[in-house]
């Protein structure tokens, strides 16, 4: 009976979370007249809404832009966060703990506080209306540093000392010894970073004005609220479904590593 109640509660919670996404997918292939009825299975489904999205906006160019920007940011965060996490875990230098506390403190600051200074710097460096303006400000992640630091601390120091005795440099230790043993942490940081950069809307709207450089969330947002969707809810839902699908697919493949890293890196506490 206890297991039954537990699974019942979990099932209800799953339905509550999954229902809006399932309805969005269903409504995106339904005629406009049926969407207001909240019907889960439309009588005459079609891909007309998706074809209208493709015809009205350069959705595939925006998809390529988002993949490019999010992939470069993810790679940069993995490199820099792992290097900083390694330094905070195994290297001894003055101010190490203070630096770590500063990194943790920056995570408590709302994005709106640094928005204006960050934009001024991007303008001064001439990175407005360019991929650099989207990528460079996000190459460092405080959360990524913390995850790598916590995970590296679970790896025995004897392994690091043995590598140093054999003549390995710090970069070789990091990329040939620690990285293969930190796959769950790498995948977790990669998923969180990719999802965060993929879903970012405010910053691209501020620094990008050329349509050919717009990311997919930015273009879909402007499409939905800017009038180009012509108040057709089905077309808006189709655009939203195309935006969410890559993240859902990526997470479904890597969720095992994501949960494993969260459980072993100390984030569960």
C-alpha positions in Angstrom: 0.0 0.0 0.0 2.9 2.4 0.8 4.5 1.8 -2.6 1.1 2.2 -4.3 0.6 5.6 -2.7 4.1 6.6 -3.6 3.7 5.6 -7.2 0.3 7.2 -7.4 1.6 10.6 -6.1 4.5 10.4 -8.6 2.2 9.5 -11.4 0.0 12.5 -10.6 3.0 14.8 -10.5 4.2 13.4 -13.8 0.9 14.0 -15.4 0.7 17.6 -14.1 4.2 18.4 -15.5 3.8 16.5 -18.9 0.2 17.6 -19.7 1.0 21.2 -20.8 3.7 20.0 -23.1 1.6 17.3 -24.5 -1.3 19.7 -25.1 1.1 22.2 -26.8 2.1 19.4 -29.3 -1.5 18.4 -29.8 -2.7 21.9 -30.3 0.1 22.7 -32.7 -1.3 20.2 -35.2 -5.0 21.1 -34.6 -7.2 23.5 -36.6 -7.5 27.0 -35.0 -11.2 26.4 -34.2 -10.4 23.3 -32.0 -7.6 24.8 -29.9 -9.9 26.8 -27.7 -11.8 23.6 -26.8 -8.6 22.1 -25.1 -9.0 18.9 -27.1 -6.1 16.6 -26.6 -6.6 14.6 -29.8 -7.7 16.9 -32.7 -10.2 15.5 -35.2 -8.3 16.6 -38.3 -4.6 17.0 -37.4 -2.3 18.6 -39.9 1.1 20.2 -40.2 -0.3 23.5 -41.6 0.8 25.5 -38.6 4.4 24.3 -38.9 4.5 25.1 -42.6 3.3 28.6 -41.8 6.1 29.1 -39.3 8.6 28.0 -41.9 7.2 30.3 -44.5 6.9 33.4 -42.3 10.3 33.4 -40.5 13.8 31.9 -41.2 13.3 29.3 -38.4 16.0 27.0 -39.7 18.6 29.8 -39.9 17.7 30.7 -36.3 18.0 27.0 -35.3 21.6 26.9 -36.8 22.4 30.2 -35.0 21.2 28.8 -31.7 23.1 25.5 -32.2 26.3 27.4 -33.0 26.1 29.8 -30.1 24.9 27.3 -27.5 27.6 24.7 -28.6 30.4 27.2 -28.5 29.3 28.5 -25.1 29.0 24.9 -23.8 32.5 24.0 -25.0 33.9 27.2 -23.5 32.2 26.7 -20.1 33.4 23.1 -20.0 37.0 24.1 -20.6 37.2 27.2 -18.4 35.0 25.8 -15.6 36.9 22.6 -15.4 40.3 24.5 -15.3 39.1 26.8 -12.5 37.4 23.9 -10.6 40.7 21.9 -10.8 42.7 24.9 -9.5 40.3 25.3 -6.6 40.4 21.6 -5.8 44.1 20.6 -6.1 46.3 23.7 -6.4 47.4 25.7 -3.3 47.6 29.5 -3.6 46.7 32.5 -1.5 43.1 33.6 -1.6 41.8 30.3 -2.9 38.9 30.1 -0.5 38.2 33.8 -0.9 38.0 33.4 -4.7 35.6 30.5 -4.3 33.4 32.5 -2.0 33.4 35.3 -4.5 32.3 32.9 -7.3 29.5 31.7 -5.1 28.5 35.3 -4.3 28.2 36.2 -8.0 25.6 33.5 -8.4 23.3 35.3 -6.0 23.3 38.5 -8.1 20.3 38.9 -10.3 21.0 39.1 -14.0 19.4 42.5 -14.2 22.1 44.0 -12.0 24.9 43.2 -14.4 22.9 43.7 -17.5 23.7 47.4 -18.1 27.5 47.2 -17.4 27.7 44.0 -19.5 25.9 45.7 -22.4 28.2 48.8 -22.1 31.3 46.5 -22.3 29.9 44.7 -25.3 29.3 48.1 -27.1 32.8 49.3 -26.2 34.3 46.2 -27.6 32.2 46.5 -30.8 30.5 43.1 -30.4 26.9 44.3 -30.9 25.2 42.5 -33.8 27.7 39.7 -33.8 28.1 36.2 -32.5 30.8 37.4 -30.1 28.2 39.5 -28.3 26.2 36.4 -27.6 29.0 34.1 -26.8 31.8 35.9 -24.9 29.8 37.1 -21.9 28.7 33.5 -21.1 32.0 31.6 -21.4 32.4 31.5 -17.6 29.8 29.8 -15.4 29.8 30.0 -11.6 27.6 26.9 -11.3 29.9 25.0 -13.7 32.9 25.8 -11.5 31.1 24.7 -8.4 30.0 21.4 -9.9 33.5 20.6 -11.2 35.1 21.6 -7.9 32.8 19.3 -5.9 33.2 16.4 -8.3 37.0 16.7 -8.5 37.2 16.6 -4.7 35.7 13.1 -4.8 38.7 11.9 -6.9 41.6 10.6 -4.7 44.5 13.0 -4.4 46.9 10.0 -4.7 45.9 9.8 -8.4 47.0 13.4 -8.9 50.2 13.0 -7.0 51.1 9.8 -8.9 50.6 11.7 -12.2 52.8 14.6 -11.1 55.5 12.1 -10.1 55.3 10.6 -13.6 56.0 14.1 -15.0 52.4 15.1 -16.1 51.7 18.8 -16.3 48.5 20.3 -14.8 46.7 20.5 -18.2 47.6 16.9 -19.0 46.3 15.8 -15.6 43.1 17.7 -16.1 42.3 16.5 -19.6 43.7 13.0 -19.6 43.1 11.9 -16.1 40.3 13.9 -14.5 38.0 14.4 -17.5 37.6 10.7 -18.2 36.7 10.2 -14.5 34.3 13.1 -14.4 31.9 12.2 -17.3 28.7 12.7 -15.2 29.9 16.2 -14.1 30.8 17.1 -17.7 27.5 16.0 -19.0 25.6 17.8 -16.2 27.4 21.1 -16.9 27.0 20.6 -20.6 23.2 20.1 -20.3 22.7 23.0 -17.9 24.8 25.3 -20.0 23.3 24.3 -23.3 19.8 24.6 -21.9 20.5 28.0 -20.3 22.1 29.5 -23.5 19.5 27.9 -25.7 16.6 29.4 -23.7 18.1 32.9 -23.3 15.9 35.6 -24.8 16.5 38.9 -23.1 20.2 39.2 -23.9 19.9 38.3 -27.6 17.1 40.8 -28.0 19.4 43.5 -26.5 22.5 42.9 -28.6 21.2 41.4 -31.9 19.0 43.4 -34.3 19.8 41.6 -37.6 17.4 38.9 -38.3 20.0 36.6 -39.9 21.9 36.6 -36.6 18.9 36.0 -34.3 18.8 32.9 -32.2 15.8 30.6 -32.2 14.2 31.7 -28.9 14.7 35.4 -29.8 13.1 34.9 -33.3 10.2 32.9 -31.9 9.6 35.4 -29.2 9.5 38.3 -31.6 7.4 36.2 -34.0 4.8 35.5 -31.2 4.5 39.0 -29.7 5.5 41.1 -32.7 2.4 40.5 -34.8 3.9 38.3 -37.5 1.9 35.3 -36.2 -1.3 37.3 -37.0 -2.9 36.2 -33.7 -3.0 32.6 -34.7 -2.5 30.6 -31.6 -1.7 27.3 -33.4 1.1 28.9 -35.3 2.6 30.3 -32.1 2.3 26.9 -30.4 4.0 25.2 -33.4 6.9 27.7 -33.2 7.2 27.0 -29.4 7.2 23.2 -30.0 10.0 23.6 -32.6 11.9 25.6 -30.0 11.5 23.1 -27.1 12.0 19.9 -29.0 15.8 19.9 -29.3 16.2 20.4 -25.5 13.7 17.6 -24.7 15.5 15.2 -27.1 19.0 16.1 -25.6 17.9 15.7 -22.0 16.1 12.4 -22.7 19.5 10.9 -23.9 21.6 12.3 -21.0 19.2 12.3 -18.1 21.0 9.2 -16.5 24.3 11.1 -16.3 22.6 14.3 -15.1 20.9 12.6 -12.2 24.1 10.6 -11.3 26.2 13.8 -11.2 23.6 15.7 -9.1 23.7 12.8 -6.6 27.4 12.5 -6.4 28.6 16.1 -6.7 27.1 17.3 -3.5 24.4 19.3 -5.2 21.7 17.2 -3.6 22.5 18.9 -0.2 
